[in-house]
Amino acid sequence: MSLRLKMASENIVAILLAAGSSRRFGKDKLLQRLPNNQTVVASTAANLKKATSKVIAVIRPNHVQLENELQALDIRMIVNQHAGSGMASSIVAGILASQEADGWIVALADMPWVKPETIVRIKEMLLQGKSLVAPLHENRRGNPVGFSRQWKEQLLKLQGDLGARLLLTNNLEKLSTFTTDDKAILTDIDYPGDLDHQ
């Protein structure tokens, strides 16, 4: 299969969860500058785009600055009118906006240092027919996580702020993992001091 045909047949969508309220951080963490002068959300989104051509960002209503950051990267955006009900509602919004996909990579917007190579590996494993895919670093499971199309209905039923964590926990026998030296799969940003942690 030629590279062009292979790329055309790839129908894995990355869902960037960017509708949180940053309560623990104290202000909008996704718009904070990293040492490379990129915002947190721009860095995360750029790494996703390097790995897959199909990215949907789920944002909360009336977040103009965030919209501008993502628009500059030509990222498709979906507004989650129910963002306050928890992370699961953003996953549902992303799935509903890409129901034709063969699988999804669910990524957290506050994880700006995950390597594109890690995301590519998740995508490749989904394309190879794996059902659930997650990276491991030092025997700890991290993010992003990949879901094949067979999980669509279960993903659409998610509720609350645990996202898809329970879905993974309840189906560990179907989870395919791979080991990576990418420690950033375990590193998110919750507090201001985390901005310098890479």
Secondary structure, DSSP 8 states (H G I E B T S, - for coil): --HHHHHHH--EEEEEEE----TTTSS-GGGSB-TTS-BHHHHHHHHHHHH-S-EEEEE-TT-HHHHHHHHTTT-EEEE-TTGGG-HHHHHHHHHHTTTT-SEEEEEETT-TT--HHHHHHHHHHHHTT-SEEEEEETTEE-S-EEEEGGGHHHHHT--SSSTTHHHHHTTGGGEEEEE-S-GGGG----SGGGGG--
